[in-house]
Structure formats: C-alpha cells, structure tokens
Amino acid sequence: MKIGVFTVLYQDLPFQQMLDKLQGLGVKAVELGTGNYPGDQHCNPDYLLDNRHEIKKFKDAIKKRNMIISGLSCQGNPLHPNKEIAKKHHKTWEKTIQLAEQLEVDVVNCFSGCPGDSFDAQFPNWVTCAWPPEYEKLRKWQWDEVVIPYWQRQSQFASKYGINKIAIEMHPGFVVYNPETLVELRERAGNNIGANFDPSHLIWQGIDPVEAIKYLGKKECIYHFHAKDTYVNEANKSINGVLDTKHYSEFLKRAWSFRTIGYGQSQKTWKDILSALRAVGFDNVISIEHEDMLASVDEGLKQAIQLLEGSMLKESPTEIWWA
C-alpha cells in the first residue's frame, strides 16, 4: 500500500509547490480534483484536455517526484433537479473521464447524485425512510426514471474511454450512501461502477467499515480509498441520534464530526480497516482526505501520515510457512 493525499487541502498552493510539499512528507500518490465540489486548482480539464505538451509536463512533474496519480475526483450532483447545476456537474464529469484517458489514470471518483421529487423539483430529495408510503414511491421513481438511466449511459460513456473504475463515494444526501445502495447501482447500471470507500461517511451512520469492506470486497468493487476519520459524540448521539444538520463548526453540539485519522477511531480500528482491505485484495493507495476543524492542515496531515505509517503493511505477504 502507498500513502496518498487528496490535494484539495493545499488548493492555495500552485501545482509544483503542492507536489514539493507532499514529497517532503513522504507521500507517494496524489488524488486530484478536476472540478465540481473539489475544485480544479491542481488539475483543470479545460486547460489540459487535448494539450499534449501540457499533459506531458503535468505527468513528468509527478513522475520525477516518484509519485503516481491515484484518481481524478469530480464529486458533484449531475442528477440535481436544477438543470443548470446538473448540466455543469455533468460536463465536468465528461471532461474528467476524457482527461483520465489522456493522463492514463484508470480511476474517476464521484458521487452518485440525488434527484428531486419530480422533473419540476428545485432541490434534491434524499429518501431516508419507507413510510409514509409516498417515500417508497418516490425512491422507486428516482431510481427507475432518473438514477438508473443516467448511470447506464455514464457507465457506457466511461467504457468508451477505457475507464473501468467509476469509484462512487457513498455519501448521505445522495442516492448511494451505503454498501447496499452502491451494489444496487452497480448491478442495475454497469459493473465498472464501484466504490471510493470512505469510512468517515459510514461510521456516523453506524456502519462497521471492516464489515463493509468485506461485503464490497467479495464483489470486487472497491476501486479507491479515502482515509478520513469520524468522531462520534456519544452523549449527543444518545439524545438526538446521528441525523445531524447543525453546521460542522458546532463541534461540541454535533452528534459526530470529521477528524484527522486516529482522533475519531482508534489506531487498532485503522489497523483492522487496512488489514481488511488487504484481505479482500485491495493493495493500492490510501488517499488521505483531511477535514478536521480542530487541526491545522499541516499538523492534521502529518498526524494522519504518522498513524498510517505505523499501521499499514507495505510488503507483499509471505507464504504460509507455519501450516
């Protein structure tokens, strides 16, 4: 396994300076935002697409620092009922797929998106319960009429450009938010659809990331991994549960908050997560996504790297010589 970083945390730094900083920290891979929610500070498709000279310079800058690109990331909501938003996010997705082919990157990270409650809706409508019965009907309409037709087309579009790993981040607020919904989309829309596995969004839902890794690993659909942690405030959770709409800045009032690795779950838990990944055959990049309001960017990232360095197995396993 290699330690990587989702470079949006250094979006204030120019591309080359960002690479130098990460190289100095021993980072071996970069995950690059190409627009939508992550922005495109370090990897702008409009600048790079079909520009062979700039693409070569771009790839050489990464290669000479002994790094690789773990994936291109364009998380957005291409199913948004606001047609302008949907169009913009979809265009970024298309450009990202095309750029991935030209950069020889085989993983594109994204969200599944979430439609509204009709073709005339203004805002997304995330269904979280089966009753009253209109919610069950709404979910069926969303999946049958919007989600599946869209992703069937995108699965084919990605395949056309040789991208066989569409890595969807399971994120509440979107139709794919847990392993079950991810597998449903994969089975109904295309088997090049898999997971950008981010434990932080599963932990606060009460999902065991180790068991989720085993479940998705059996289906061979973990394509990318985000290393991000979540702290659960048990006192607040015991009163109001985990569905929390308070702003992330209200740390002491929330039921859960994103943290630097090791400040949410124990190092033992992270060792179990990394071991489960290896057990199901994922031996690729562990891409750190830093979102911790209590830690500076530099210190938070260094703490995450330190914990991963002490937790991951980097060499290939030996033969079972003892049995």
C-alpha positions as a Markdown table, in Angstrom:
| # | Residue | x | y | z |
|---|---|---|---|---|
| 1 | Met | 0.0 | 0.0 | 0.0 |
| 2 | Lys | 1.0 | 3.6 | -0.6 |
| 3 | Ile | 0.1 | 6.8 | 1.2 |
| 4 | Gly | -1.6 | 9.3 | -1.0 |
| 5 | Val | -3.3 | 12.7 | -0.4 |
| 6 | Phe | -6.4 | 14.3 | -1.9 |
| 7 | Thr | -4.6 | 17.6 | -2.8 |
| 8 | Val | -7.6 | 19.9 | -2.3 |
| 9 | Leu | -6.3 | 20.6 | 1.3 |
| 10 | Tyr | -3.4 | 22.6 | -0.4 |
| 11 | Gln | -5.5 | 24.3 | -3.1 |
| 12 | Asp | -3.9 | 27.6 | -2.1 |
| 13 | Leu | -0.6 | 26.3 | -3.3 |
| 14 | Pro | 0.4 | 26.2 | -7.0 |
| 15 | Phe | 0.7 | 22.7 | -8.5 |
| 16 | Gln | 4.5 | 22.3 | -8.3 |
| 17 | Gln | 4.7 | 23.7 | -4.8 |
| 18 | Met | 2.0 | 21.4 | -3.7 |
| 19 | Leu | 3.9 | 18.4 | -5.1 |
| 20 | Asp | 7.1 | 19.5 | -3.4 |
| 21 | Lys | 5.4 | 19.8 | -0.1 |
| 22 | Leu | 3.8 | 16.4 | -0.3 |
| 23 | Gln | 7.1 | 14.8 | -1.5 |
| 24 | Gly | 8.8 | 16.3 | 1.6 |
| 25 | Leu | 6.3 | 14.5 | 3.7 |
| 26 | Gly | 7.0 | 11.1 | 2.0 |
| 27 | Val | 3.7 | 11.0 | 0.1 |
| 28 | Lys | 3.7 | 8.6 | -2.9 |
| 29 | Ala | 0.4 | 9.4 | -4.6 |
| 30 | Val | -1.9 | 12.3 | -5.4 |
| 31 | Glu | -5.7 | 12.4 | -5.9 |
| 32 | Leu | -6.5 | 15.4 | -8.0 |
| 33 | Gly | -9.7 | 17.4 | -8.1 |
| 34 | Thr | -11.0 | 18.3 | -11.6 |
| 35 | Gly | -13.9 | 20.5 | -10.6 |
| 36 | Asn | -17.4 | 20.5 | -9.0 |
| 37 | Tyr | -17.2 | 20.4 | -5.2 |
| 38 | Pro | -13.4 | 19.6 | -5.0 |
| 39 | Gly | -12.5 | 22.5 | -7.4 |
| 40 | Asp | -9.8 | 22.2 | -10.1 |
| 41 | Gln | -6.9 | 24.2 | -8.7 |
| 42 | His | -4.3 | 21.5 | -9.5 |
| 43 | Cys | -5.9 | 19.7 | -12.4 |
| 44 | Asn | -8.1 | 21.9 | -14.8 |
| 45 | Pro | -9.6 | 19.8 | -17.6 |
| 46 | Asp | -10.2 | 22.9 | -19.7 |
| 47 | Tyr | -6.5 | 23.6 | -19.7 |
| 48 | Leu | -5.1 | 20.1 | -20.0 |
| 49 | Leu | -7.6 | 18.3 | -22.4 |
| 50 | Asp | -6.1 | 17.6 | -25.8 |
| 51 | Asn | -3.0 | 19.6 | -24.9 |
| 52 | Arg | -0.2 | 17.0 | -25.3 |
| 53 | His | 2.6 | 19.3 | -24.3 |
| 54 | Glu | 1.0 | 20.4 | -21.0 |
| 55 | Ile | -0.2 | 16.8 | -20.2 |
| 56 | Lys | 3.4 | 15.6 | -20.6 |
| 57 | Lys | 4.7 | 18.4 | -18.4 |
| 58 | Phe | 2.0 | 17.5 | -15.9 |
| 59 | Lys | 2.8 | 13.8 | -15.8 |
| 60 | Asp | 6.5 | 14.4 | -15.7 |
| 61 | Ala | 6.2 | 16.7 | -12.7 |
| 62 | Ile | 4.5 | 13.9 | -10.8 |
| 63 | Lys | 6.8 | 11.2 | -12.0 |
| 64 | Lys | 10.0 | 12.9 | -11.2 |
| 65 | Arg | 8.9 | 13.1 | -7.6 |
| 66 | Asn | 8.3 | 9.4 | -7.6 |
| 67 | Met | 4.6 | 9.8 | -7.3 |
| 68 | Ile | 1.6 | 8.4 | -9.1 |
| 69 | Ile | -2.0 | 9.7 | -9.6 |
| 70 | Ser | -4.4 | 7.5 | -7.6 |
| 71 | Gly | -7.5 | 9.0 | -9.2 |
| 72 | Leu | -9.2 | 12.1 | -10.6 |
| 73 | Ser | -12.1 | 13.4 | -8.5 |
| 74 | Cys | -15.1 | 15.4 | -9.7 |
| 75 | Gln | -17.7 | 14.9 | -6.9 |
| 76 | Gly | -20.9 | 16.7 | -7.7 |
| 77 | Asn | -24.6 | 16.2 | -8.3 |
| 78 | Pro | -25.2 | 15.5 | -12.0 |
| 79 | Leu | -28.8 | 14.5 | -11.1 |
| 80 | His | -29.6 | 17.8 | -9.4 |
| 81 | Pro | -33.2 | 18.9 | -10.3 |
| 82 | Asn | -31.8 | 22.4 | -11.1 |
| 83 | Lys | -30.9 | 21.8 | -14.7 |
| 84 | Glu | -28.1 | 24.4 | -14.7 |
| 85 | Ile | -26.4 | 22.7 | -11.8 |
| 86 | Ala | -26.9 | 19.3 | -13.2 |
| 87 | Lys | -25.6 | 20.3 | -16.6 |
| 88 | Lys | -22.5 | 21.9 | -15.1 |
| 89 | His | -21.6 | 18.9 | -12.9 |
| 90 | His | -22.3 | 16.5 | -15.8 |
| 91 | Lys | -20.0 | 18.4 | -18.1 |
| 92 | Thr | -17.2 | 18.3 | -15.5 |
| 93 | Trp | -17.7 | 14.5 | -15.2 |
| 94 | Glu | -17.4 | 14.1 | -19.0 |
| 95 | Lys | -14.2 | 16.2 | -19.2 |
| 96 | Thr | -12.8 | 14.2 | -16.2 |
| 97 | Ile | -13.4 | 10.9 | -18.0 |
| 98 | Gln | -11.7 | 12.2 | -21.1 |
| 99 | Leu | -8.8 | 13.6 | -19.2 |
| 100 | Ala | -8.4 | 10.4 | -17.2 |
| 101 | Glu | -7.8 | 8.6 | -20.5 |
| 102 | Gln | -5.2 | 11.1 | -21.6 |
| 103 | Leu | -3.4 | 11.0 | -18.3 |
| 104 | Glu | -3.6 | 7.2 | -18.3 |
| 105 | Val | -5.5 | 7.2 | -14.9 |
| 106 | Asp | -7.9 | 4.3 | -14.5 |
| 107 | Val | -10.0 | 5.6 | -11.6 |
| 108 | Val | -12.5 | 8.5 | -11.6 |
| 109 | Asn | -14.1 | 9.4 | -8.2 |
| 110 | Cys | -17.5 | 10.9 | -8.0 |
| 111 | Phe | -20.9 | 11.0 | -6.2 |
| 112 | Ser | -24.0 | 9.2 | -7.4 |
| 113 | Gly | -26.1 | 12.4 | -7.2 |
| 114 | Cys | -29.6 | 12.8 | -6.0 |
| 115 | Pro | -32.7 | 13.9 | -7.9 |
| 116 | Gly | -35.7 | 15.9 | -6.6 |
| 117 | Asp | -39.2 | 14.5 | -6.2 |
| 118 | Ser | -40.3 | 15.2 | -9.8 |
| 119 | Phe | -38.9 | 16.6 | -13.0 |
| 120 | Asp | -40.2 | 20.0 | -11.9 |
| 121 | Ala | -38.4 | 20.0 | -8.5 |
| 122 | Gln | -36.0 | 22.7 | -7.4 |
| 123 | Phe | -34.0 | 20.8 | -4.7 |
| 124 | Pro | -32.7 | 17.3 | -4.2 |
| 125 | Asn | -34.8 | 15.0 | -2.1 |
| 126 | Trp | -32.9 | 12.3 | -0.2 |
| 127 | Val | -35.2 | 9.5 | 0.9 |
| 128 | Thr | -34.3 | 8.1 | 4.3 |
| 129 | Cys | -37.4 | 6.1 | 5.3 |
| 130 | Ala | -40.1 | 3.8 | 3.9 |
| 131 | Trp | -43.1 | 5.4 | 5.5 |
| 132 | Pro | -45.4 | 7.3 | 4.9 |
| 133 | Pro | -45.8 | 5.3 | 1.7 |
| 134 | Glu | -45.1 | 8.2 | -0.7 |
| 135 | Tyr | -41.4 | 7.9 | 0.2 |
| 136 | Glu | -41.2 | 4.4 | -1.0 |
| 137 | Lys | -42.9 | 5.5 | -4.3 |
| 138 | Leu | -40.6 | 8.5 | -4.5 |
| 139 | Arg | -37.5 | 6.3 | -4.2 |
| 140 | Lys | -38.7 | 4.0 | -6.9 |
| 141 | Trp | -39.4 | 6.9 | -9.2 |
| 142 | Gln | -36.0 | 8.4 | -8.6 |
| 143 | Trp | -34.1 | 5.1 | -9.3 |
| 144 | Asp | -36.2 | 3.9 | -12.2 |
| 145 | Glu | -36.7 | 7.2 | -14.0 |
| 146 | Val | -33.6 | 9.2 | -13.2 |
| 147 | Val | -30.7 | 7.3 | -11.5 |
| 148 | Ile | -30.5 | 4.1 | -13.5 |
| 149 | Pro | -31.0 | 5.7 | -17.0 |
| 150 | Tyr | -28.3 | 8.3 | -16.2 |
| 151 | Trp | -25.8 | 5.9 | -14.8 |
| 152 | Gln | -26.3 | 3.3 | -17.5 |
| 153 | Arg | -25.3 | 5.9 | -20.0 |
| 154 | Gln | -22.3 | 7.0 | -18.0 |
| 155 | Ser | -21.1 | 3.5 | -17.5 |
| 156 | Gln | -21.1 | 3.1 | -21.3 |
| 157 | Phe | -19.5 | 6.6 | -21.7 |
| 158 | Ala | -16.7 | 5.8 | -19.3 |
| 159 | Ser | -16.1 | 2.4 | -21.0 |
| 160 | Lys | -15.8 | 4.2 | -24.3 |
| 161 | Tyr | -12.7 | 6.0 | -23.0 |
| 162 | Gly | -11.3 | 2.9 | -21.3 |
| 163 | Ile | -12.2 | 3.9 | -17.8 |
| 164 | Asn | -13.3 | 0.8 | -16.0 |
| 165 | Lys | -13.3 | 2.1 | -12.4 |
| 166 | Ile | -16.1 | 4.6 | -11.7 |
| 167 | Ala | -15.5 | 5.0 | -7.9 |
| 168 | Ile | -18.6 | 6.4 | -6.2 |
| 169 | Glu | -18.2 | 7.8 | -2.8 |
| 170 | Met | -21.0 | 6.5 | -0.5 |
| 171 | His | -22.3 | 9.8 | 1.0 |
| 172 | Pro | -25.5 | 10.6 | 2.8 |
| 173 | Gly | -27.6 | 13.1 | 0.9 |
| 174 | Phe | -27.1 | 11.2 | -2.3 |
| 175 | Val | -28.9 | 8.0 | -3.5 |
| 176 | Val | -25.7 | 5.9 | -3.0 |
| 177 | Tyr | -24.9 | 6.3 | 0.7 |
| 178 | Asn | -24.1 | 2.7 | 1.9 |
| 179 | Pro | -22.8 | -0.6 | 0.5 |
| 180 | Glu | -26.3 | -1.9 | -0.3 |
| 181 | Thr | -27.2 | 1.1 | -2.5 |
| 182 | Leu | -23.8 | 1.0 | -4.1 |
| 183 | Val | -24.3 | -2.6 | -5.1 |
| 184 | Glu | -27.8 | -1.9 | -6.4 |
| 185 | Leu | -26.4 | 0.8 | -8.7 |
| 186 | Arg | -23.6 | -1.5 | -9.9 |
| 187 | Glu | -26.0 | -4.4 | -10.6 |
| 188 | Arg | -28.5 | -2.2 | -12.4 |
| 189 | Ala | -26.3 | 0.2 | -14.3 |
| 190 | Gly | -22.9 | -1.3 | -15.0 |
| 191 | Asn | -20.1 | -3.4 | -13.4 |
| 192 | Asn | -17.5 | -0.7 | -13.9 |
| 193 | Ile | -19.3 | 1.1 | -11.1 |
| 194 | Gly | -17.7 | 0.5 | -7.7 |
| 195 | Ala | -16.7 | 2.3 | -4.5 |
| 196 | Asn | -14.4 | 5.1 | -3.5 |
| 197 | Phe | -14.5 | 3.7 | 0.0 |
| 198 | Asp | -14.6 | 6.5 | 2.6 |
| 199 | Pro | -15.1 | 5.1 | 6.2 |
| 200 | Ser | -15.9 | 8.5 | 7.7 |
| 201 | His | -19.3 | 8.7 | 6.0 |
| 202 | Leu | -20.2 | 5.1 | 7.1 |
| 203 | Ile | -19.0 | 5.4 | 10.7 |
| 204 | Trp | -21.5 | 8.0 | 11.7 |
| 205 | Gln | -24.3 | 6.0 | 10.1 |
| 206 | Gly | -23.5 | 3.2 | 12.5 |
| 207 | Ile | -21.9 | 1.0 | 9.7 |
| 208 | Asp | -18.8 | -1.1 | 10.7 |
| 209 | Pro | -16.2 | -0.2 | 8.0 |
| 210 | Val | -14.5 | -3.5 | 8.3 |
| 211 | Glu | -17.6 | -5.5 | 7.6 |
| 212 | Ala | -18.5 | -3.1 | 4.8 |
| 213 | Ile | -15.1 | -3.7 | 3.2 |
| 214 | Lys | -15.6 | -7.5 | 3.4 |
| 215 | Tyr | -19.1 | -7.1 | 1.8 |
| 216 | Leu | -17.9 | -5.0 | -1.1 |
| 217 | Gly | -14.6 | -6.9 | -1.4 |
| 218 | Lys | -16.5 | -10.1 | -2.1 |
| 219 | Lys | -18.0 | -8.3 | -5.1 |
| 220 | Glu | -14.5 | -6.9 | -6.1 |
| 221 | Cys | -15.8 | -3.4 | -6.4 |
| 222 | Ile | -13.5 | -1.3 | -4.1 |
| 223 | Tyr | -11.7 | 0.9 | -6.6 |
| 224 | His | -10.3 | 3.7 | -4.4 |
| 225 | Phe | -9.9 | 4.5 | -0.7 |
| 226 | His | -10.3 | 7.7 | 1.3 |
| 227 | Ala | -8.6 | 7.8 | 4.6 |
| 228 | Lys | -10.8 | 10.1 | 6.7 |
| 229 | Asp | -12.0 | 9.6 | 10.3 |
| 230 | Thr | -15.1 | 10.4 | 12.2 |
| 231 | Tyr | -15.6 | 11.2 | 15.9 |
| 232 | Val | -18.9 | 10.2 | 17.4 |
| 233 | Asn | -20.0 | 12.3 | 20.4 |
| 234 | Glu | -21.9 | 9.5 | 22.3 |
| 235 | Ala | -23.6 | 12.0 | 24.7 |
| 236 | Asn | -25.1 | 14.0 | 21.9 |
| 237 | Lys | -25.9 | 10.9 | 19.8 |
| 238 | Ser | -27.7 | 9.3 | 22.8 |
| 239 | Ile | -30.1 | 12.2 | 22.9 |
| 240 | Asn | -30.7 | 13.1 | 19.2 |
| 241 | Gly | -29.3 | 10.2 | 17.1 |
| 242 | Val | -26.9 | 10.6 | 14.2 |
| 243 | Leu | -29.0 | 12.6 | 11.7 |
| 244 | Asp | -27.5 | 16.0 | 12.5 |
| 245 | Thr | -28.0 | 19.2 | 10.4 |
| 246 | Lys | -26.0 | 21.5 | 12.7 |
| 247 | His | -23.1 | 23.2 | 11.0 |
| 248 | Tyr | -19.7 | 21.4 | 11.2 |
| 249 | Ser | -18.3 | 24.3 | 13.2 |
| 250 | Glu | -20.6 | 23.4 | 16.1 |
| 251 | Phe | -18.2 | 20.6 | 17.3 |
| 252 | Leu | -19.4 | 20.4 | 20.9 |
| 253 | Lys | -23.1 | 20.3 | 19.9 |
| 254 | Arg | -23.0 | 17.8 | 17.0 |
| 255 | Ala | -23.5 | 14.0 | 17.2 |
| 256 | Trp | -20.5 | 13.5 | 15.0 |
| 257 | Ser | -17.6 | 15.3 | 13.4 |
| 258 | Phe | -14.9 | 14.6 | 10.8 |
| 259 | Arg | -11.4 | 14.2 | 12.4 |
| 260 | Thr | -7.9 | 13.5 | 11.4 |
| 261 | Ile | -7.1 | 9.8 | 11.4 |
| 262 | Gly | -6.8 | 8.5 | 14.9 |
| 263 | Tyr | -8.8 | 11.3 | 16.5 |
| 264 | Gly | -12.1 | 9.6 | 15.7 |
| 265 | Gln | -11.4 | 5.9 | 15.8 |
| 266 | Ser | -8.5 | 4.1 | 17.5 |
| 267 | Gln | -5.3 | 3.1 | 15.8 |
| 268 | Lys | -6.5 | -0.5 | 16.3 |
| 269 | Thr | -9.6 | 0.2 | 14.3 |
| 270 | Trp | -7.5 | 1.7 | 11.5 |
| 271 | Lys | -5.2 | -1.4 | 11.5 |
| 272 | Asp | -8.3 | -3.5 | 11.2 |
| 273 | Ile | -9.6 | -1.4 | 8.3 |
| 274 | Leu | -6.2 | -1.6 | 6.5 |
| 275 | Ser | -5.9 | -5.4 | 7.1 |
| 276 | Ala | -9.5 | -5.9 | 5.8 |
| 277 | Leu | -8.5 | -4.0 | 2.6 |
| 278 | Arg | -5.5 | -6.2 | 2.1 |
| 279 | Ala | -7.5 | -9.4 | 2.8 |
| 280 | Val | -10.0 | -8.6 | 0.0 |
| 281 | Gly | -7.2 | -7.8 | -2.4 |
| 282 | Phe | -7.1 | -4.0 | -2.3 |
| 283 | Asp | -3.4 | -3.2 | -2.0 |
| 284 | Asn | -3.4 | 0.3 | -3.6 |
| 285 | Val | -3.3 | 3.9 | -2.5 |
| 286 | Ile | -4.6 | 5.0 | 0.9 |
| 287 | Ser | -5.6 | 8.6 | 0.0 |
| 288 | Ile | -5.8 | 11.0 | 3.0 |
| 289 | Glu | -8.7 | 13.4 | 2.9 |
| 290 | His | -8.2 | 16.0 | 5.6 |
| 291 | Glu | -11.3 | 17.7 | 7.1 |
| 292 | Asp | -10.7 | 18.5 | 10.7 |
| 293 | Met | -11.8 | 21.8 | 12.2 |
| 294 | Leu | -9.6 | 21.2 | 15.3 |
| 295 | Ala | -6.3 | 20.7 | 13.4 |
| 296 | Ser | -4.3 | 22.8 | 11.1 |
| 297 | Val | -3.8 | 21.4 | 7.6 |
| 298 | Asp | -0.1 | 20.7 | 8.1 |
| 299 | Glu | -0.4 | 19.2 | 11.6 |
| 300 | Gly | -3.5 | 17.2 | 10.7 |
| 301 | Leu | -1.9 | 15.8 | 7.6 |
| 302 | Lys | 1.3 | 14.9 | 9.4 |
| 303 | Gln | -0.6 | 13.1 | 12.2 |
| 304 | Ala | -2.5 | 11.1 | 9.6 |
| 305 | Ile | 0.6 | 10.1 | 7.7 |
| 306 | Gln | 2.3 | 9.1 | 11.0 |
| 307 | Leu | -0.6 | 6.9 | 12.0 |
| 308 | Leu | -0.8 | 5.3 | 8.6 |
| 309 | Glu | 3.0 | 4.7 | 8.5 |
| 310 | Gly | 2.6 | 2.8 | 11.8 |
| 311 | Ser | -0.4 | 0.9 | 10.8 |
| 312 | Met | -0.2 | -0.3 | 7.2 |
| 313 | Leu | 1.7 | -3.3 | 5.8 |
| 314 | Lys | 3.7 | -2.3 | 2.8 |
| 315 | Glu | 5.5 | -5.5 | 1.7 |
| 316 | Ser | 3.9 | -8.4 | 0.0 |
| 317 | Pro | 2.8 | -11.2 | 2.4 |
| 318 | Thr | 4.9 | -14.3 | 2.6 |
| 319 | Glu | 3.9 | -17.9 | 2.0 |
| 320 | Ile | 2.1 | -19.6 | 4.9 |
| 321 | Trp | 5.2 | -21.4 | 6.1 |
| 322 | Trp | 3.8 | -22.3 | 9.5 |
| 323 | Ala | 1.0 | -24.5 | 8.3 |
